[in-house]
Amino acid sequence: KQEVTQIPAALSVPEGENLVLNCSFTDSAIYNLQWFRQDPGKGLTSLLLIQSSQREQTSGRLNASLDKSSGRSTLYIAASQPGDSATYLCAVSDNFNKFYFGSGTKLNVKP
Amino acid sequence: ETGVTQSPTHLIKTRGQQVTLRCSSQSGHNTVSWYQQALGQGPQFIFQYYREEENGRGNFPPRFSGLQFPNYSSELNVNALELDDSALYLCASSTTSGGGNEQFFGPGTRLTVL
């Protein structure tokens, strides 16, 4: 059974810092990995999608990498801003597009 | 292009009651998946509907059931509500049921069971 773990569970950084969020998964037979952002009490906003054949994706200040063989992904956020404060979730999909989620990393960026 | 929408936004029920949650998929998407997210946890897969048929189910009891309509909108029905059913219910749509397709999530329905 696929298990997804995210470390750290919570992170507090001053504005302007670069930071890395980690995601690991136990079964490397994934179809893609998707990073989401979730604001308190809200739905999920897709940030980046990495197909299993890809190594990384970039969008603005965000960069996500995927090492499928070792079961790891990282989300790099450059020059963090208070508006980046949210919970970040990673999810991996199987061949039925069923997503397995981690419990998330709660990020607080202090002004 | 209209995104994924869900209704209602919030719902309060008492134990033993039944509830129906609704989801409209994004334009052009024929696959809808439902997830349950308990407080402080990641979403858990309930089931998926593809072209009006159930296409995979997570570890949820039969009192969780669903429907998908010809326009690909979907309903999640929960019977005999229990306190532990209190959660945020999310639906997601994608272009097909196969692996590798990006999923787009709705804003969720917050269900509270008293």
Chai-1 contact restraints between the chains, C-beta under 6 A:
chainA,res_idxA,chainB,res_idxB,connection_type,confidence,min_distance_angstrom,max_distance_angstrom,comment,restraint_id
A,Y31,B,G99,contact,1.0,0.0,6.0,A-B,restraint_1
A,Y31,B,G100,contact,1.0,0.0,6.0,A-B,restraint_2
A,N32,B,G100,contact,1.0,0.0,6.0,A-B,restraint_3
A,G43,B,L90,contact,1.0,0.0,6.0,A-B,restraint_4
A,G43,B,F105,contact,1.0,0.0,6.0,A-B,restraint_5
A,G43,B,G106,contact,1.0,0.0,6.0,A-B,restraint_6
A,G43,B,P107,contact,1.0,0.0,6.0,A-B,restraint_7
A,G43,B,G108,contact,1.0,0.0,6.0,A-B,restraint_8
A,L44,B,F105,contact,1.0,0.0,6.0,A-B,restraint_9
A,L49,B,E102,contact,1.0,0.0,6.0,A-B,restraint_10
A,Q51,B,G100,contact,1.0,0.0,6.0,A-B,restraint_11
A,L89,B,G42,contact,1.0,0.0,6.0,A-B,restraint_12
A,S93,B,G99,contact,1.0,0.0,6.0,A-B,restraint_13
A,D94,B,G99,contact,1.0,0.0,6.0,A-B,restraint_14
A,N95,B,G99,contact,1.0,0.0,6.0,A-B,restraint_15
A,F96,B,G56,contact,1.0,0.0,6.0,A-B,restraint_16
A,N97,B,S94,contact,1.0,0.0,6.0,A-B,restraint_17
A,N97,B,S97,contact,1.0,0.0,6.0,A-B,restraint_18
A,N97,B,G99,contact,1.0,0.0,6.0,A-B,restraint_19
A,N97,B,N101,contact,1.0,0.0,6.0,A-B,restraint_20
A,K98,B,F45,contact,1.0,0.0,6.0,A-B,restraint_21
A,K98,B,G56,contact,1.0,0.0,6.0,A-B,restraint_22
A,F101,B,G42,contact,1.0,0.0,6.0,A-B,restraint_23
A,F101,B,P43,contact,1.0,0.0,6.0,A-B,restraint_24
A,G102,B,G42,contact,1.0,0.0,6.0,A-B,restraint_25
A,S103,B,Q41,contact,1.0,0.0,6.0,A-B,restraint_26
A,S103,B,G42,contact,1.0,0.0,6.0,A-B,restraint_27
A,G104,B,G42,contact,1.0,0.0,6.0,A-B,restraint_28
